[in-house]
Amino acid sequence: MSCRFLLAGFQLSLIGRFWVSPEERYAVFWRVVGLTAALVLPLAALATIWAPTILRVWISGDFQAGDTVLRIAVLAVLANGVTSILAVACDSAGAPSVPALATLCAGLANVILAFALTHLFGINGAAAALMIAFGISIAVIAALWSQQPIDARRTNAQ
């Protein structure tokens, strides 16, 4: 899965260098997001649904009780991939402060939630804290992106 995100990041980093038009940047970004989603979402869905079977077959039947944490962890990895794509897009468009702020908010939330949810739910709570933190990162990037277009930030900085 990380190879797909690396490829998407490489393609998005080229957007800022070779395409001047914001429309072209926007179109390529969403095409890459769509392709990545088409490749990753089915795999994540299968891993989430078949978590008990995966644990029993690949590791051991002793770990089958961990199917909930595996499901949450798969969703957290998926959210991390989405966050990575959005962060690279922001960097490519000349707005590195957007993913930096999102990472700061997500990191703070992760620390607080990890202590609270781990105390309440154990390892499932720790995995949920990570998933929620990545969700916060996505929400912050989306909110800042929609608040003021990234391309306007780039022209204001120059």
Steps between C-alpha positions, in 0.01 A plus 500: 500500500786741577633464142173640365522797735864554408406503131210736568730728698754505217232587247357772721842651565541544125172691479644813660802501271358436154136609498432864543124484476315443828232312306758250373644458849153444644407249229820297536477502879146359503585248228788369714276494809234310303747244368651449842156460656400251230807291579507530877137512615408149383810355667428686823136389491601136453757518779246660731229244426727195509711605800427185707582271207819690419619471859414129521662406167807725497594504866314260729159429641624643830488850354144479369378703798699792355275535196350828627837667541605378155187650346559834669869495406420433132266799498768712670754403234248592231440839665876550523532440127230756423672748732831442322349566158334819619820619668705447184237687299519795739880498488490487120265796488734704719311479828715289735346670803168321438624142561732629775204641693299184432785285633528714811124470571499127430805438717352687794169316462680166471688545826190604693275236344760224536513545876123534538390225262772253599394535861136432402534244219854364511678431171181565302493849651860564396421398143185713503701799626734465204213471254326806647825700487541428129135594448566832675797558271283440192230732639748780574655480153157497336378792713806714429490407132136598463539815708742660255617339175854364518596678178402836650738431789780428256452826310470699825831359625686601184 
